[in-house]
Amino acid sequence: MTEQIVVVAAALRDARADGRGGPVTERLLAARRSAPPELAGRWELPGGKIEPGEQPEAALVRELRARNWAYGRNRWSASPAPGS
């Protein structure tokens, strides 16, 4: 039987106005992979595997912190996607 691996991922979006009446700029947080070689250069969203007994929200927070996806003193929380 194939082993099932459960993962979490986040789409972190930032939308800002330029303050001069121009259009809103939207950004999506992603990173380029460096390893393994067959995936190098591809884009990925923040996330990772859920540990045994871990809640998905806790896994996402752990993954974001472990890989320094969240910087500074910004407050954020993990919540399920609508319709999930």
SULQUIVEN-V917509 format. One record per pair of residues at least 12 apart in sequence whose C-alpha atoms are under 7 Angstrom apart, sorted by sequence separation. I is the first residue (numbers start at 0). J is the second residue. D is the distance in Angstrom with one decimal. If there is no record, write none. Layout:
i:I j:J d:D
i:I j:J d:D
//
This chain:
i:13 j:25 d:5.6
i:14 j:26 d:6.4
i:30 j:42 d:5.5
i:31 j:43 d:6.3
i:12 j:25 d:6.9
i:13 j:26 d:5.2
i:29 j:42 d:6.4
i:30 j:43 d:5.5
i:46 j:59 d:6.0
i:12 j:26 d:5.7
i:13 j:27 d:6.5
i:29 j:43 d:5.6
i:30 j:44 d:6.7
i:12 j:27 d:4.6
i:29 j:44 d:4.9
i:47 j:62 d:6.1
i:11 j:27 d:5.8
i:12 j:28 d:6.4
i:28 j:44 d:6.9
i:29 j:45 d:6.8
i:46 j:62 d:5.6
i:10 j:27 d:6.9
i:11 j:28 d:5.5
i:46 j:63 d:6.7
i:60 j:77 d:6.8
i:45 j:63 d:6.5
i:59 j:77 d:7.0
i:56 j:77 d:5.5
i:56 j:78 d:6.5
i:10 j:44 d:6.5
i:9 j:44 d:6.4
i:8 j:44 d:6.4
i:9 j:45 d:5.6
i:8 j:45 d:5.6
i:9 j:46 d:6.2
i:8 j:46 d:4.0
i:7 j:46 d:5.2
i:8 j:47 d:6.5
i:7 j:47 d:5.5
i:6 j:47 d:5.3
i:7 j:48 d:6.4
i:6 j:48 d:4.2
i:7 j:49 d:6.8
i:5 j:48 d:5.9
i:6 j:49 d:5.4
i:5 j:49 d:5.9
i:7 j:55 d:6.5
i:8 j:59 d:6.8
i:7 j:59 d:5.9
//
